[in-house]
Amino acid sequence: MDELRRPTVGDLLPERFEGLEDRVKERLCEDPEVGGNKLAWDLIGSEVEGALRSVLDCDLIETLAKAWTTARALQDYADPAKHPPGDAAVVHLGEREVERELHPMVAVTIGQCECMELRFTLCLAAKFSGLALTIRAPYITGGSAGDLQVSAQLKYGEVALHKPQESRKLVLPGRFGFSVPLEIPRPN
């Protein structure tokens, strides 16, 4: 990963997925019109992989930050009685572990057959330290440096498509912001 740019979720994945083509073929052949045809499955698998990588070419920090919004240390900033809208603060989260599950979808259409959606599961597990978040109640607007280590596992159904990938320890950019501030949900 290039340290000059913010890492993407896709940066955590291997160059090739194991068994993706077989999973795609199995799912698409559930449609008898598809299963009855002789198709270039390697090409179809390659196209699905390309589409999946495109979907996962998203900002890793922002993706993980959506899990930060639920941190107990931030919940008071969603309560206007405790922190009026626009109230500014810096919250230090210290050492923290976060898990997030994403479900990227890839739509596949072959000839005149009905479009089929393939639903994948990406499990992210991250360890942070030294992270400080800037708050403008009730939103996270950015943050400042910390260390980050992340692992990722992509699956189709229950089938893992690669061995779990763990990133090297990343140093987050000195300061970072979000183009769209992330709302801190009100506690139940």
Secondary structure, DSSP 4 states (H G I P E B T S, - for coil): --TTS--BGGGGS-SS-SSHHHHHHHHHTTSHHHHTS---HHHHHHHHHHHHHHHT-SBHHHHHHHHHTT-GGGGGGG-TTTS-TT-EEEEEEEEEEEEEEE--EEEE--TTSPPEEEEEEEEEEEEEEEEEEEEETTEEEEEE--EEEEEEEEEETTEESSPPEEPPPEEPPSEEEEEEEEEPPPP-
